[in-house]
Amino acid sequence: MTTEKSSSGVFKKFIIALVILVVIALAGTGIFYYLRLFGPNVTDKQEYLYIHTDANFDEVYKTIREQGMVKDTTTFMWAAHNMKYITHVKPGKFKLRSGMSNRSLINMLKSGTQEPVTIAFHNLRLKEQFAGFVAKKLEPDSASILKLLDSAKFAEQYGFTKDNIYTVFIPNSYQFYWNTTPEKFFRRMYANYEKFWTPERKQKAAELNLNQQQVSVLASIVDAEASHDDEMPAIAGLYLNRLQKGMKLQSDPTVIFAMNDFTIKRVLNKYLVKDSPYNTYLYKGLPPGPVMMPSVNAIKAVLDPKKTDYIYMCAKEDFSGYHNFATNEAEHKVNARKWQQALNERNIKR
C-alpha cells in the first residue's frame, strides 16, 4: 500500500507539473501573439503613410520597411498575413501615431480610414498654377488635372468650354481624400459651383444680360484691376457700362494675360496690338475665359455693381492702388497723364 500511495503521489505531482508547464507555455504563446498584434510597433519617423492607387502589399511593405515606419517588420508582416491585409490593400493618406500596434495600423489600412486633406485656394492666376497647386495636395499629378481641364469634350458635359471651365472653381477651403481622382475632384468642385449659384444670383446675372460664366470672366478682370475690395463694385459698374454701350473694355489685365507676361507694370502701346481674343483693346465684349481665378467678392461686385456713369478709369498717381474714374475721355486723359508722369518719376518703363 505504501508503495502504491507513493507512486500515486509521484504521478499526481507529475500531472500538476505538466499542467503548470502547459499553462506557462500557453501563457507564453499568448503573450507572444499578443505582443505581435497589440504591442506598440509604429515609430515616430514618419507622420503619414501614402499608398498609391493600384499599389500592392509588396509595395506597401517596402515603403514601411525603407522609411522605418515600424520597429519590427517581421511582426508586421506576420500580422498582415494573419489579418488578410495583403489582399485588401487600399490607397490613401494614412495618419501614423507613434506606438500604434500592428493590429491598429492594419485595421486602419485595411478599412481605408484616411485623414482628409484640406485644400484652400484663392486668386490663382492660371489653370497651370492651379493644377500644380492641387497636385501638391492630392495624388493625381498636374498633367492629369490639366488634361481634364483642357478637354473640350469634358468641359462641354458640364456646360463649359475649355476656356471658361476655370470659372467652376470658387475660392474657399475644401476637404478631399488624398487619392481623389481628377474626375471626382472636378465633380466636387462643380457641385459647390452649383450650390454657389443660387436662384437669386442667377437672376441677378440674367438682369445684367450675362450668364454665370460671363459673370465670372468679368469678375476676373475686376479682381485683376482692383487692389482693394471696396473699389470692386465701382470697377464692375464701369465695365458693365462699357458692355452696355457696345464699347471695347480696354482692360490692361486682359492685355497682360494675352502677352503671358505678368511682370508687366506699364502697358505700352506696342502691347495693345497683340492679336489675341483676350486683348480687349482689339476685340469687343468679354474674353473667352477668365484672366485669373476670380474671388467671391469680385463675383459679388459684378452681381451688385455700383451705379455710376463711369466709362474710364486710371490708376491713381499716389500708388495707393485706387483709381481715378471719369465719365468722358477728356477727363480721363488728364488722369492718365498724372499716372504716366508718376511712372516716369519712378523710372517704371514696362
DRENDO-1510 file (C-alpha; in Angstrom, 1 decimal, always signed):
<recs>
REC; n; res; u; v; w
REC; 1; MET; +0.0; +0.0; +0.0 .
REC; 2; THR; +2.8; +2.3; +0.9 .
REC; 3; THR; +4.4; +1.8; -2.5 .
REC; 4; GLU; +1.1; +2.4; -4.3 .
REC; 5; LYS; +0.5; +5.6; -2.4 .
REC; 6; SER; +4.0; +6.8; -3.1 .
REC; 7; SER; +3.5; +6.0; -6.9 .
REC; 8; SER; +0.2; +7.8; -6.9 .
REC; 9; GLY; +1.7; +10.8; -5.2 .
REC; 10; VAL; +4.5; +11.0; -7.7 .
REC; 11; PHE; +2.0; +10.7; -10.6 .
REC; 12; LYS; -0.1; +13.5; -9.2 .
REC; 13; LYS; +2.9; +15.7; -8.8 .
REC; 14; PHE; +3.9; +14.9; -12.4 .
REC; 15; ILE; +0.4; +15.8; -13.7 .
REC; 16; ILE; +0.4; +19.0; -11.7 .
REC; 17; ALA; +3.9; +19.9; -13.0 .
REC; 18; LEU; +2.8; +19.1; -16.6 .
REC; 19; VAL; -0.3; +21.2; -16.3 .
REC; 20; ILE; +1.8; +24.1; -14.9 .
REC; 21; LEU; +4.2; +23.7; -17.8 .
REC; 22; VAL; +1.4; +23.7; -20.3 .
REC; 23; VAL; -0.2; +26.8; -18.7 .
REC; 24; ILE; +3.1; +28.6; -18.7 .
REC; 25; ALA; +3.7; +27.6; -22.4 .
REC; 26; LEU; +0.2; +28.7; -23.4 .
REC; 27; ALA; +0.6; +31.9; -21.5 .
REC; 28; GLY; +4.0; +32.5; -23.1 .
REC; 29; THR; +2.5; +31.8; -26.5 .
REC; 30; GLY; -0.4; +34.1; -25.7 .
REC; 31; ILE; +1.9; +36.9; -24.7 .
REC; 32; PHE; +4.0; +36.3; -27.8 .
REC; 33; TYR; +1.0; +36.6; -30.1 .
REC; 34; TYR; -0.5; +39.4; -28.0 .
REC; 35; LEU; +2.7; +41.4; -28.4 .
REC; 36; ARG; +2.8; +40.7; -32.1 .
REC; 37; LEU; -0.7; +42.1; -32.6 .
REC; 38; PHE; -1.3; +44.5; -29.7 .
REC; 39; GLY; +2.2; +45.6; -28.7 .
REC; 40; PRO; +3.5; +49.1; -29.8 .
REC; 41; ASN; +5.3; +48.9; -33.1 .
REC; 42; VAL; +4.8; +52.1; -35.1 .
REC; 43; THR; +7.7; +54.6; -34.8 .
REC; 44; ASP; +7.7; +58.4; -35.0 .
REC; 45; LYS; +9.9; +58.6; -38.1 .
REC; 46; GLN; +7.0; +59.4; -40.5 .
REC; 47; GLU; +3.8; +61.3; -39.9 .
REC; 48; TYR; +1.9; +59.8; -42.9 .
REC; 49; LEU; +1.9; +56.6; -45.0 .
REC; 50; TYR; +1.0; +57.3; -48.6 .
REC; 51; ILE; -0.4; +54.3; -50.6 .
REC; 52; HIS; -0.8; +55.0; -54.3 .
REC; 53; THR; -3.7; +53.8; -56.3 .
REC; 54; ASP; -3.1; +50.2; -57.6 .
REC; 55; ALA; -0.3; +49.6; -55.1 .
REC; 56; ASN; +0.1; +46.0; -53.9 .
REC; 57; PHE; +1.2; +44.7; -50.5 .
REC; 58; ASP; +4.8; +44.3; -51.5 .
REC; 59; GLU; +5.0; +48.0; -52.4 .
REC; 60; VAL; +3.4; +49.0; -49.1 .
REC; 61; TYR; +5.7; +46.7; -47.1 .
REC; 62; LYS; +8.7; +48.1; -49.0 .
REC; 63; THR; +7.7; +51.7; -48.1 .
REC; 64; ILE; +7.1; +50.8; -44.5 .
REC; 65; ARG; +10.4; +49.0; -44.2 .
REC; 66; GLU; +12.6; +51.6; -46.1 .
REC; 67; GLN; +11.1; +54.5; -44.2 .
REC; 68; GLY; +11.4; +52.9; -40.8 .
REC; 69; MET; +7.7; +53.2; -40.0 .
REC; 70; VAL; +7.7; +50.2; -37.7 .
REC; 71; LYS; +10.2; +48.8; -35.3 .
REC; 72; ASP; +9.7; +45.2; -36.2 .
REC; 73; THR; +8.9; +44.5; -39.8 .
REC; 74; THR; +8.7; +40.7; -39.2 .
REC; 75; THR; +5.8; +41.0; -36.7 .
REC; 76; PHE; +4.1; +43.5; -39.1 .
REC; 77; MET; +4.5; +41.0; -41.9 .
REC; 78; TRP; +3.1; +38.2; -39.7 .
REC; 79; ALA; +0.1; +40.3; -38.6 .
REC; 80; ALA; -0.6; +41.5; -42.2 .
REC; 81; HIS; -0.8; +37.9; -43.4 .
REC; 82; ASN; -2.9; +36.7; -40.4 .
REC; 83; MET; -5.3; +39.7; -40.7 .
REC; 84; LYS; -5.5; +39.1; -44.5 .
REC; 85; TYR; -4.4; +42.6; -45.3 .
REC; 86; ILE; -2.2; +41.5; -48.1 .
REC; 87; THR; -5.2; +41.0; -50.4 .
REC; 88; HIS; -7.1; +44.1; -49.1 .
REC; 89; VAL; -4.7; +47.0; -49.8 .
REC; 90; LYS; -6.5; +50.4; -50.3 .
REC; 91; PRO; -4.9; +53.6; -51.5 .
REC; 92; GLY; -4.8; +56.8; -49.4 .
REC; 93; LYS; -3.0; +59.1; -47.0 .
REC; 94; PHE; -2.9; +57.4; -43.6 .
REC; 95; LYS; -2.0; +59.2; -40.3 .
REC; 96; LEU; +0.6; +57.3; -38.3 .
REC; 97; ARG; +0.7; +57.6; -34.5 .
REC; 98; SER; +3.8; +56.6; -32.6 .
REC; 99; GLY; +3.2; +53.5; -30.5 .
REC; 100; MET; +0.4; +52.1; -32.7 .
REC; 101; SER; +0.1; +48.3; -32.7 .
REC; 102; ASN; +0.2; +46.2; -35.8 .
REC; 103; ARG; -3.4; +45.4; -35.3 .
REC; 104; SER; -4.4; +49.1; -35.1 .
REC; 105; LEU; -2.3; +50.0; -38.1 .
REC; 106; ILE; -3.5; +47.2; -40.2 .
REC; 107; ASN; -7.2; +47.8; -39.3 .
REC; 108; MET; -6.7; +51.4; -40.4 .
REC; 109; LEU; -5.1; +50.4; -43.7 .
REC; 110; LYS; -7.5; +47.6; -44.4 .
REC; 111; SER; -10.6; +49.7; -43.8 .
REC; 112; GLY; -9.1; +52.6; -45.8 .
REC; 113; THR; -9.6; +55.1; -43.0 .
REC; 114; GLN; -7.8; +58.2; -44.2 .
REC; 115; GLU; -7.2; +61.6; -42.8 .
REC; 116; PRO; -8.9; +64.2; -45.1 .
REC; 117; VAL; -6.7; +66.7; -46.9 .
REC; 118; THR; -7.6; +70.4; -46.6 .
REC; 119; ILE; -7.2; +72.4; -49.8 .
REC; 120; ALA; -7.7; +76.2; -49.6 .
REC; 121; PHE; -7.2; +78.3; -52.7 .
REC; 122; HIS; -7.9; +81.8; -54.0 .
REC; 123; ASN; -6.7; +84.1; -56.7 .
REC; 124; LEU; -4.5; +81.6; -58.5 .
REC; 125; ARG; -3.9; +83.2; -61.9 .
REC; 126; LEU; -3.6; +80.3; -64.4 .
REC; 127; LYS; -5.1; +76.9; -64.8 .
REC; 128; GLU; -1.5; +75.6; -64.9 .
REC; 129; GLN; -0.8; +77.1; -61.5 .
REC; 130; PHE; -4.0; +75.7; -60.0 .
REC; 131; ALA; -3.2; +72.2; -61.4 .
REC; 132; GLY; +0.3; +72.4; -59.9 .
REC; 133; PHE; -1.1; +73.6; -56.5 .
REC; 134; VAL; -3.7; +70.7; -56.3 .
REC; 135; ALA; -1.1; +68.2; -57.4 .
REC; 136; LYS; +1.0; +69.0; -54.3 .
REC; 137; LYS; -2.0; +68.2; -52.1 .
REC; 138; LEU; -3.5; +65.2; -53.8 .
REC; 139; GLU; -2.3; +62.0; -55.6 .
REC; 140; PRO; -3.0; +63.0; -59.2 .
REC; 141; ASP; -0.2; +64.9; -61.0 .
REC; 142; SER; -0.7; +68.3; -62.6 .
REC; 143; ALA; -0.6; +66.8; -66.1 .
REC; 144; SER; -3.6; +64.6; -65.5 .
REC; 145; ILE; -5.6; +67.5; -63.9 .
REC; 146; LEU; -4.7; +69.9; -66.8 .
REC; 147; LYS; -5.6; +67.2; -69.4 .
REC; 148; LEU; -9.1; +67.1; -67.9 .
REC; 149; LEU; -9.5; +70.9; -67.8 .
REC; 150; ASP; -8.1; +71.3; -71.3 .
REC; 151; SER; -10.6; +68.7; -72.7 .
REC; 152; ALA; -13.3; +70.5; -74.8 .
REC; 153; LYS; -15.4; +67.3; -74.7 .
REC; 154; PHE; -15.2; +67.0; -70.9 .
REC; 155; ALA; -16.0; +70.7; -70.4 .
REC; 156; GLU; -19.0; +70.5; -72.7 .
REC; 157; GLN; -20.6; +67.9; -70.4 .
REC; 158; TYR; -20.9; +70.5; -67.7 .
REC; 159; GLY; -21.9; +73.4; -69.9 .
REC; 160; PHE; -18.4; +75.0; -70.1 .
REC; 161; THR; -15.8; +75.5; -72.8 .
REC; 162; LYS; -12.1; +74.6; -72.2 .
REC; 163; ASP; -11.5; +78.4; -72.0 .
REC; 164; ASN; -14.1; +79.2; -69.3 .
REC; 165; ILE; -14.1; +75.9; -67.3 .
REC; 166; TYR; -11.7; +77.6; -64.8 .
REC; 167; THR; -14.7; +79.6; -63.6 .
REC; 168; VAL; -16.0; +76.5; -61.9 .
REC; 169; PHE; -13.5; +76.8; -59.1 .
REC; 170; ILE; -15.0; +79.0; -56.3 .
REC; 171; PRO; -12.2; +80.1; -53.9 .
REC; 172; ASN; -12.8; +78.5; -50.5 .
REC; 173; SER; -11.5; +75.8; -48.2 .
REC; 174; TYR; -12.3; +72.2; -49.1 .
REC; 175; GLN; -11.6; +68.7; -47.8 .
REC; 176; PHE; -10.7; +65.7; -50.0 .
REC; 177; TYR; -9.3; +62.3; -49.6 .
REC; 178; TRP; -5.7; +62.2; -50.9 .
REC; 179; ASN; -6.4; +59.6; -53.6 .
REC; 180; THR; -9.3; +61.6; -55.1 .
REC; 181; THR; -9.2; +61.3; -58.9 .
REC; 182; PRO; -9.2; +64.4; -61.2 .
REC; 183; GLU; -12.8; +63.5; -62.3 .
REC; 184; LYS; -14.0; +63.2; -58.7 .
REC; 185; PHE; -12.2; +66.4; -57.8 .
REC; 186; PHE; -13.9; +68.3; -60.6 .
REC; 187; ARG; -17.3; +66.8; -59.7 .
REC; 188; ARG; -16.9; +68.0; -56.2 .
REC; 189; MET; -16.0; +71.5; -57.4 .
REC; 190; TYR; -18.9; +71.5; -59.8 .
REC; 191; ALA; -21.3; +70.6; -57.0 .
REC; 192; ASN; -20.0; +73.5; -55.0 .
REC; 193; TYR; -20.3; +75.8; -58.0 .
REC; 194; GLU; -24.0; +74.8; -58.4 .
REC; 195; LYS; -24.5; +75.5; -54.7 .
REC; 196; PHE; -22.9; +78.9; -55.0 .
REC; 197; TRP; -25.0; +79.9; -58.0 .
REC; 198; THR; -28.3; +80.3; -56.1 .
REC; 199; PRO; -31.5; +81.2; -58.0 .
REC; 200; GLU; -31.1; +84.8; -56.7 .
REC; 201; ARG; -27.5; +85.1; -58.1 .
REC; 202; LYS; -28.7; +83.6; -61.4 .
REC; 203; GLN; -31.5; +86.1; -61.6 .
REC; 204; LYS; -29.1; +89.0; -61.0 .
REC; 205; ALA; -26.8; +87.7; -63.8 .
REC; 206; ALA; -29.8; +87.5; -66.1 .
REC; 207; GLU; -30.7; +91.1; -65.4 .
REC; 208; LEU; -27.2; +92.1; -66.5 .
REC; 209; ASN; -27.7; +90.0; -69.7 .
REC; 210; LEU; -24.8; +87.8; -68.6 .
REC; 211; ASN; -24.7; +84.0; -67.9 .
REC; 212; GLN; -22.8; +82.6; -64.9 .
REC; 213; GLN; -19.5; +82.0; -66.8 .
REC; 214; GLN; -19.6; +85.6; -68.2 .
REC; 215; VAL; -20.1; +87.0; -64.7 .
REC; 216; SER; -17.0; +85.1; -63.5 .
REC; 217; VAL; -15.0; +86.2; -66.6 .
REC; 218; LEU; -15.9; +89.8; -65.9 .
REC; 219; ALA; -15.2; +89.3; -62.2 .
REC; 220; SER; -11.7; +88.0; -63.0 .
REC; 221; ILE; -11.0; +91.3; -64.8 .
REC; 222; VAL; -12.4; +93.3; -61.9 .
REC; 223; ASP; -10.2; +91.3; -59.5 .
REC; 224; ALA; -7.1; +91.8; -61.6 .
REC; 225; GLU; -7.8; +95.6; -61.7 .
REC; 226; ALA; -8.7; +96.1; -58.0 .
REC; 227; SER; -6.1; +96.3; -55.3 .
REC; 228; HIS; -8.9; +97.0; -52.7 .
REC; 229; ASP; -12.1; +95.1; -52.4 .
REC; 230; ASP; -14.1; +98.2; -51.6 .
REC; 231; GLU; -13.4; +99.5; -55.1 .
REC; 232; MET; -14.6; +96.4; -56.9 .
REC; 233; PRO; -18.3; +97.5; -57.2 .
REC; 234; ALA; -17.3; +100.8; -59.0 .
REC; 235; ILE; -14.9; +98.9; -61.3 .
REC; 236; ALA; -17.6; +96.3; -62.1 .
REC; 237; GLY; -20.1; +99.1; -62.8 .
REC; 238; LEU; -17.7; +100.8; -65.2 .
REC; 239; TYR; -17.1; +97.7; -67.3 .
REC; 240; LEU; -20.8; +96.9; -67.3 .
REC; 241; ASN; -21.4; +100.4; -68.6 .
REC; 242; ARG; -18.9; +99.8; -71.4 .
REC; 243; LEU; -20.5; +96.5; -72.3 .
REC; 244; GLN; -24.0; +98.0; -72.4 .
REC; 245; LYS; -22.7; +100.8; -74.7 .
REC; 246; GLY; -21.0; +98.4; -77.0 .
REC; 247; MET; -17.6; +99.8; -76.2 .
REC; 248; LYS; -14.4; +97.8; -76.0 .
REC; 249; LEU; -13.5; +97.0; -72.4 .
REC; 250; GLN; -9.9; +98.2; -73.0 .
REC; 251; SER; -8.7; +96.4; -69.8 .
REC; 252; ASP; -5.0; +96.3; -69.2 .
REC; 253; PRO; -5.1; +93.0; -67.3 .
REC; 254; THR; -6.5; +91.3; -70.4 .
REC; 255; VAL; -3.6; +92.6; -72.5 .
REC; 256; ILE; -1.1; +91.4; -69.9 .
REC; 257; PHE; -2.8; +88.0; -69.9 .
REC; 258; ALA; -2.7; +87.9; -73.7 .
REC; 259; MET; +1.1; +88.7; -73.6 .
REC; 260; ASN; +1.5; +86.0; -70.9 .
REC; 261; ASP; +4.0; +88.2; -69.2 .
REC; 262; PHE; +2.8; +89.0; -65.7 .
REC; 263; THR; +5.9; +91.1; -64.8 .
REC; 264; ILE; +4.5; +94.0; -66.9 .
REC; 265; LYS; +3.7; +97.0; -64.8 .
REC; 266; ARG; +3.2; +99.5; -67.6 .
REC; 267; VAL; +1.1; +98.6; -70.6 .
REC; 268; LEU; +2.7; +100.1; -73.6 .
REC; 269; ASN; +1.1; +100.9; -77.0 .
REC; 270; LYS; +3.1; +98.0; -78.6 .
REC; 271; TYR; +1.3; +95.6; -76.3 .
REC; 272; LEU; -2.1; +96.8; -77.3 .
REC; 273; VAL; -1.8; +95.3; -80.8 .
REC; 274; LYS; -1.2; +91.8; -79.6 .
REC; 275; ASP; -3.6; +89.6; -81.6 .
REC; 276; SER; -5.4; +87.5; -79.0 .
REC; 277; PRO; -9.1; +87.0; -78.2 .
REC; 278; TYR; -8.2; +88.1; -74.7 .
REC; 279; ASN; -7.0; +91.5; -75.8 .
REC; 280; THR; -10.0; +93.7; -75.1 .
REC; 281; TYR; -8.3; +96.7; -76.8 .
REC; 282; LEU; -8.7; +94.8; -80.1 .
REC; 283; TYR; -11.9; +92.9; -79.6 .
REC; 284; LYS; -15.3; +93.9; -78.2 .
REC; 285; GLY; -17.1; +92.0; -75.5 .
REC; 286; LEU; -15.7; +89.7; -72.8 .
REC; 287; PRO; -12.7; +87.5; -73.5 .
REC; 288; PRO; -13.4; +83.8; -73.9 .
REC; 289; GLY; -12.2; +82.9; -70.4 .
REC; 290; PRO; -11.1; +84.4; -67.1 .
REC; 291; VAL; -7.7; +86.2; -66.8 .
REC; 292; MET; -7.4; +84.8; -63.3 .
REC; 293; MET; -9.4; +82.9; -60.7 .
REC; 294; PRO; -12.0; +85.5; -59.6 .
REC; 295; SER; -12.6; +86.0; -55.9 .
REC; 296; VAL; -16.1; +85.6; -54.4 .
REC; 297; ASN; -16.0; +89.4; -53.6 .
REC; 298; ALA; -15.3; +90.2; -57.3 .
REC; 299; ILE; -18.2; +88.0; -58.4 .
REC; 300; LYS; -20.5; +89.7; -55.9 .
REC; 301; ALA; -19.3; +93.1; -57.1 .
REC; 302; VAL; -20.3; +92.2; -60.7 .
REC; 303; LEU; -23.7; +91.0; -59.5 .
REC; 304; ASP; -24.2; +94.1; -57.3 .
REC; 305; PRO; -22.3; +96.8; -59.1 .
REC; 306; LYS; -22.1; +100.5; -58.1 .
REC; 307; LYS; -24.4; +102.5; -60.4 .
REC; 308; THR; -22.4; +105.3; -62.0 .
REC; 309; ASP; -21.8; +106.9; -65.4 .
REC; 310; TYR; -18.1; +106.0; -65.3 .
REC; 311; ILE; -16.6; +104.6; -68.5 .
REC; 312; TYR; -12.9; +105.3; -67.9 .
REC; 313; MET; -10.5; +104.6; -65.1 .
REC; 314; CYS; -6.8; +105.1; -64.4 .
REC; 315; ALA; -4.6; +104.1; -61.5 .
REC; 316; LYS; -4.1; +107.0; -59.0 .
REC; 317; GLU; -0.8; +108.7; -59.2 .
REC; 318; ASP; -0.2; +108.2; -55.4 .
REC; 319; PHE; +0.3; +104.4; -56.0 .
REC; 320; SER; -2.4; +103.8; -53.4 .
REC; 321; GLY; -3.9; +101.0; -55.5 .
REC; 322; TYR; -7.1; +103.0; -56.0 .
REC; 323; HIS; -8.3; +104.6; -59.3 .
REC; 324; ASN; -9.4; +107.9; -60.7 .
REC; 325; PHE; -12.7; +107.4; -62.5 .
REC; 326; ALA; -14.0; +109.5; -65.4 .
REC; 327; THR; -17.2; +109.9; -67.4 .
REC; 328; ASN; -15.6; +111.3; -70.5 .
REC; 329; GLU; -12.4; +111.0; -72.5 .
REC; 330; ALA; -11.1; +114.5; -71.8 .
REC; 331; GLU; -11.2; +114.0; -68.0 .
REC; 332; HIS; -9.6; +110.5; -68.5 .
REC; 333; LYS; -6.7; +111.9; -70.4 .
REC; 334; VAL; -5.9; +114.3; -67.5 .
REC; 335; ASN; -5.9; +111.3; -65.1 .
REC; 336; ALA; -3.8; +109.2; -67.5 .
REC; 337; ARG; -1.1; +111.9; -67.8 .
REC; 338; LYS; -0.9; +112.1; -64.0 .
REC; 339; TRP; -0.3; +108.3; -63.9 .
REC; 340; GLN; +2.2; +108.3; -66.7 .
REC; 341; GLN; +4.2; +111.1; -65.0 .
REC; 342; ALA; +4.2; +109.2; -61.8 .
REC; 343; LEU; +5.5; +106.1; -63.6 .
REC; 344; ASN; +8.2; +108.2; -65.3 .
REC; 345; GLU; +9.3; +109.7; -62.0 .
REC; 346; ARG; +9.8; +106.2; -60.6 .
REC; 347; ASN; +11.6; +105.1; -63.8 .
REC; 348; ILE; +9.0; +102.4; -64.5 .
REC; 349; LYS; +9.4; +101.7; -68.2 .
REC; 350; ARG; +7.4; +98.5; -68.6 .
</recs>
